[in-house]
Amino acid sequence: MSRAWQALRALRLRLVGPAKELVGTDQFGNKYYRVPKHENRAGQIIPERRFVEAVNREAYQYQIGDFPTEWEAWIRKKREDPPTIEEILRNENNREEMKQKVKDVTEKDKLLQAKEYEEGLVAEPSHIQVKGHASAPYYGKQEPSQDPTSTANTFQPGAWVPPGSGNSQKK
């Protein structure tokens, strides 16, 4: 490379910064890039930047699972090197195996619980439902009814007296 070309390249890096470089692509077609650490024209050190260009997606359409966890860890700088396809596939197989094992253990546990309930080895769980919240003034007591107590057909103005007041005001 000629000295003039090297000088132009150095000037471009100083003014604009380095170009993004493609690091890899995942099985969904998302492309992962990095911009290396560089110095801007003011002399500030700009740290490395990593980002993804998603396939046919707007920023507000991201869902959990759109990007493999290995690539997400790389973007967030939790890992130094980008993942390989073999690593991603191996981890995906491990996750699927784990899901199947959890499903099998859960089914076995349900069968064992049912057997223990039938044999009387374990008392069945009580099905008590407490309504309300502990901070409510009526917690543990019967809740105030939401149903209306009057149809307004029997309303008489001045006839209602607060409970417990009786004739105590006439004294």
C-alpha positions as CSV (number, residue, x, y, z in Angstrom):
1,M,0.0,0.0,0.0
2,S,1.4,3.4,-0.9
3,R,2.2,6.0,1.8
4,A,-0.5,8.4,0.3
5,W,-3.1,5.6,0.7
6,Q,-2.1,5.0,4.3
7,A,-2.3,8.7,5.0
8,L,-5.8,8.9,3.5
9,R,-6.9,5.9,5.5
10,A,-5.5,7.3,8.7
11,L,-7.2,10.6,8.0
12,R,-10.5,8.9,7.4
13,L,-10.2,6.9,10.6
14,R,-9.5,10.1,12.5
15,L,-12.4,12.0,11.0
16,V,-15.1,9.4,10.5
17,G,-14.0,6.5,12.6
18,P,-13.5,2.9,11.5
19,A,-16.1,1.1,9.4
20,K,-18.3,-1.5,10.9
21,E,-17.1,-5.1,10.3
22,L,-19.3,-8.1,9.9
23,V,-18.6,-10.6,12.7
24,G,-21.2,-13.2,12.0
25,T,-24.7,-14.3,11.1
26,D,-27.1,-16.4,13.1
27,Q,-29.6,-19.1,11.9
28,F,-32.3,-16.5,11.6
29,G,-30.4,-14.3,9.3
30,N,-29.6,-11.5,11.8
31,K,-26.2,-9.9,11.1
32,Y,-23.8,-9.0,13.9
33,Y,-21.3,-6.2,13.6
34,R,-18.6,-4.5,15.6
35,V,-16.9,-1.1,15.4
36,P,-13.4,-1.4,16.9
37,K,-12.1,0.9,19.6
38,H,-10.7,4.0,18.0
39,E,-9.7,7.6,18.7
40,N,-11.9,10.4,17.3
41,R,-10.6,13.7,15.9
42,A,-10.9,15.4,19.3
43,G,-8.5,12.8,20.8
44,Q,-11.2,10.9,22.8
45,I,-11.0,7.1,22.9
46,I,-14.2,5.6,21.6
47,P,-14.8,2.1,23.0
48,E,-15.7,-0.9,20.9
49,R,-19.3,-1.0,19.8
50,R,-21.3,-4.1,19.0
51,F,-24.7,-4.2,17.4
52,V,-27.1,-6.4,15.3
53,E,-29.0,-5.7,12.2
54,A,-32.2,-7.7,12.5
55,V,-33.9,-9.3,9.5
56,N,-37.2,-7.5,8.6
57,R,-37.7,-6.1,12.1
58,E,-38.5,-2.7,13.5
59,A,-37.0,-1.9,17.0
60,Y,-40.4,-2.2,18.6
61,Q,-41.1,-5.7,17.2
62,Y,-38.3,-7.5,19.1
63,Q,-39.4,-10.6,21.0
64,I,-37.6,-12.7,23.5
65,G,-35.9,-15.5,21.6
66,D,-35.4,-13.5,18.4
67,F,-31.6,-13.6,18.9
68,P,-29.7,-16.6,20.2
69,T,-28.5,-16.1,23.8
70,E,-24.9,-16.6,22.8
71,W,-25.1,-13.7,20.4
72,E,-26.9,-11.6,22.9
73,A,-24.1,-12.3,25.4
74,W,-21.6,-11.2,22.8
75,I,-23.5,-8.0,22.1
76,R,-23.7,-7.1,25.8
77,K,-19.9,-7.9,26.1
78,K,-20.5,-10.7,28.5
79,R,-18.2,-12.8,26.3
80,E,-15.2,-11.8,24.3
81,D,-15.4,-14.0,21.2
82,P,-18.5,-14.3,19.0
83,P,-20.2,-17.7,19.1
84,T,-19.9,-20.3,16.4
85,I,-22.8,-22.1,14.8
86,E,-21.7,-25.4,16.3
87,E,-21.8,-23.9,19.8
88,I,-25.2,-22.4,19.2
89,L,-26.6,-25.7,17.9
90,R,-25.0,-27.7,20.8
91,N,-26.5,-25.3,23.4
92,E,-29.9,-25.5,21.7
93,N,-29.8,-29.3,21.8
94,N,-28.9,-29.1,25.5
95,R,-31.8,-26.8,26.2
96,E,-34.2,-29.1,24.5
97,E,-32.9,-32.1,26.4
98,M,-33.3,-30.2,29.7
99,K,-36.9,-29.2,28.8
100,Q,-37.7,-32.9,28.2
101,K,-36.1,-34.0,31.4
102,V,-38.0,-31.3,33.4
103,K,-41.2,-32.5,31.8
104,D,-40.5,-36.1,32.6
105,V,-39.6,-35.3,36.2
106,T,-42.8,-33.2,36.6
107,E,-45.0,-36.0,35.3
108,K,-43.3,-38.6,37.6
109,D,-43.8,-36.3,40.6
110,K,-47.5,-35.8,39.8
111,L,-47.9,-39.6,39.6
112,L,-46.1,-40.1,42.9
113,Q,-48.2,-37.5,44.6
114,A,-51.4,-39.1,43.3
115,K,-50.2,-42.5,44.6
116,E,-49.4,-41.1,48.0
117,Y,-52.8,-39.4,48.3
118,E,-54.6,-42.6,47.4
119,E,-52.6,-44.7,49.9
120,G,-53.2,-42.1,52.6
121,L,-49.5,-41.4,53.1
122,V,-49.9,-37.7,52.6
123,A,-52.8,-35.5,53.4
124,E,-54.2,-33.8,50.4
125,P,-53.6,-30.0,50.3
126,S,-56.5,-28.0,51.7
127,H,-58.2,-25.7,49.2
128,I,-58.7,-22.6,51.3
129,Q,-59.1,-19.5,49.3
130,V,-58.5,-16.3,51.2
131,K,-59.9,-13.2,49.5
132,G,-58.6,-9.8,49.9
133,H,-55.2,-8.5,51.0
134,A,-53.7,-8.6,54.5
135,S,-53.7,-4.8,54.6
136,A,-57.5,-4.7,54.0
137,P,-59.5,-3.9,57.2
138,Y,-61.6,-7.0,56.6
139,Y,-58.8,-9.5,56.0
140,G,-59.8,-12.9,57.2
141,K,-63.3,-11.7,57.9
142,Q,-66.3,-11.9,55.6
143,E,-65.8,-9.3,52.8
144,P,-68.3,-6.5,52.4
145,S,-71.0,-7.5,49.9
146,Q,-70.9,-5.9,46.5
147,D,-74.5,-6.7,46.0
148,P,-77.0,-3.9,46.6
149,T,-79.0,-4.2,49.7
150,S,-81.9,-2.0,48.6
151,T,-83.8,-1.6,45.5
152,A,-84.7,2.0,46.2
153,N,-88.4,1.1,46.1
154,T,-88.6,1.1,49.9
155,F,-86.5,4.2,50.5
156,Q,-88.0,6.7,53.0
157,P,-86.2,10.1,53.5
158,G,-85.0,10.5,57.0
159,A,-85.8,6.9,58.0
160,W,-82.2,5.6,58.1
161,V,-80.3,5.7,61.4
162,P,-76.7,4.7,61.6
163,P,-76.2,1.4,63.4
164,G,-75.4,1.7,67.1
165,S,-76.6,5.2,67.4
166,G,-80.0,4.4,68.8
167,N,-81.6,7.2,70.6
168,S,-78.4,8.4,72.3
169,Q,-78.5,11.8,70.6
170,K,-81.8,12.7,72.3
171,K,-80.3,12.7,75.8
